[in-house]
């Protein structure tokens, strides 16, 4: 039989079993009596026995070896001091092979044996099966061991092989010392493997490299060192081990399983590819992988801890189609660190465990997952890169999550409880066809995004302290079932839907708000829009402390079912914009103008309403209750109107009334009206302008004319047929070409442009209209209708 192999760096020439030269030698090897022979290619071999007992050397026919190789060496009457040495005495000649035959125990009982030494110098020990019913103190092979076996029924001491160990199984029935193979420990492959079974305690394993080997340690295993790597091999550790170190070639298509007991630190200096590390009911201080945790020929890798304890887990490279699974861990895991990326369906699966910190230095992508949200508690998760594609970050109780990159595509971030919050340093940009979801099931301190946010849903089931988006927010949905202390958009807010059920202490938009729907139920301290509101609807149920818009409202609606203490609109209301307050609007200030179709409606009362510009083209201010005072710094033009359902303390329209539209400009005060001023020297009341007061009027001053250009008639009506009001002085600095109607007693003067018309109450009553005259007695063109009151003009 010839075998050609290349093992490690050393190439072995063809090996062969050769006939021993014909000799007449004793079959029994006694102490101090060497048994020497010379094989067919000139190798001189000596077999030496020392200690109690003797060795019987037989050939294949169970006879004295003479013309055939040694087939069996049987040991009789040995003890722990016995020693068997088989040595090549002239190395370098021939193949330097030692074919020692099988070594077995003979005779009754299980006698121990001290040491067996093979010394082929530069050669190979081939095809030797060692089977002892007793103990073996040590086995030393100072070359390669190929195609043999080692079976010891009792304790086995240290086993040392200075060369490769090839296709040679080991079966140690009880305890075993250190197995040391300086070169490779390898099965014959294709695809057969060799088995190494140790039923007792095992002192340790030291090999250069391991290939196609199955190792089973039934009891405690000492320190394991594989200096090269572990390929297509398995290692079953059933009662703990001192620690495991695997060299720079790492693990490839291999499995390590530890069941019960304690396992020392595990260090893999290379990658773990297509391999499995499983800990069941086993504690381990750390697993450290200095390469990648990735896939190989058979697929991805798995590290699993079930009902055990792991202190630290570290991967210096990437996780690729691989998993770390933690289930029912008995103590807190201090840290999980993956310095590279998690890609291609990689996962950190946690269930019923407590974890201090999880750190992923790169991206989490391609359906990868960090956590699975099953009864786990994590103090902090830090992801140095992005979370993208359909990746998931999912935990039951997560104190804090930090993502230093972006969140993109269809990623999901879920936590049932996030006490300290979520911070994302980059953008959150979802796929328009799907989108990103960030969910928090219980109270959350804060969710902060420093970049832009688009096509993202924030789903908060409970109280959330703060949501802050540092950039632009587009197609954002915020759905909060509880209260929020603060909602902050530092950029533009567009095409978004905001729904908060418990109120928002502060709702702030630093940029433009364009095409949004904002629904908030509950009290809110501050609404602040720093720039413009375009095509946006705000629906709020509850009280509002301050509503402030620094820019312009353009086709925007703000509907508040409740009271508002302060409303401050610094810009204009244009293009059918509406502000509707169903409760009290205590103080309302509009610094700009109210344009076409705009309205300001207050269902309750208001202390003060102020408009800094004009009211034009169907602009409407409507208050259901009393108003402390109203001031319009510009003009009321077109079909604009101001209606007050109760009393109005004071009214100023600095720019005058100009009802020049197709309808009627209207100021309608259902109750009493305080001191009122219209117009300037150039403009008073023009066209179809109407001023109606249902109650008393303290005073009226019109700085311009009361006329009706373009065929219109300006009308002032105070009181009604059912109510005769008190009317204070009416002063018109210009002429009166319109109609002044007063229902009730007029006891104060009505003055127009230098002419005084004073009305008293003598008998009989006078019901007809009385023309005004100027100082020369000429008619001014206007008239006074006193309606049932005698009027005397002086």
ABEGO torsion letter per residue (X at the ends): XBBBBBBEABBBBBBBBBBBBBBBBBABBBBGBBBBBBBAAGBBBBBBBBEBEBBBBBBAAGBBBAABBBABBBBBGBBAABBBBBBBABBGBEAGBBBAEBBBBBEBEBBBBABBBBBAEABBBBGBBBBBABBBABBBBABBBBGBBBBBABBBBBBBBABBBBGBBBBBABBBBBBBBABBBBBAEOABBBBBBBABBBAEBBBABBBGBBBBBABBBBBBBBABBBBGBBBBBAAEBAEBBBBAAEBBGBBBBBBEEBBBBBBBABBBBGBBBBBBGBBBABBBBABBBBBBAAEBBBBBBBGBBBABBBBABBBBGBBBBBBGBABBBABBBBABBBBGGBBBBBBGBBBABBBBABBBBGGBBBEAGBGBBBABBBBABBBBEABBBBBABBABBBBABBBBEABBBBBABBAAEBBBABBBBBBAABEBBBBBABBBABBBBABBBBGBBBBBABBBABBBBABBBBGBBBBBABBBABBBBABBBBGBBBBBAAEBABBBBABBBBGBBBBBBEBBABBBBABBBBGBBBBBBEBBABBBBABBBBGBBBBBBEBBABBBBABBBBGGBBBBBABBBABBBBABBBBBGBBBBBABBBABBBBABBBBGGBBBBBABBBABBBBABBBBEABBBBBABBBABBBBAAEBBBABABBBBBBBABBBBBBBBEBAABBBBEBBBBBBABBBABBBBABBBBBBGGBBBBBBBEBAABBBBBBBBBBABBBABBBBBBEBBABBBBBGGBBBBBBBBOBBBABBBBBBBAAGBBAGBBBBAGGBBBBBX
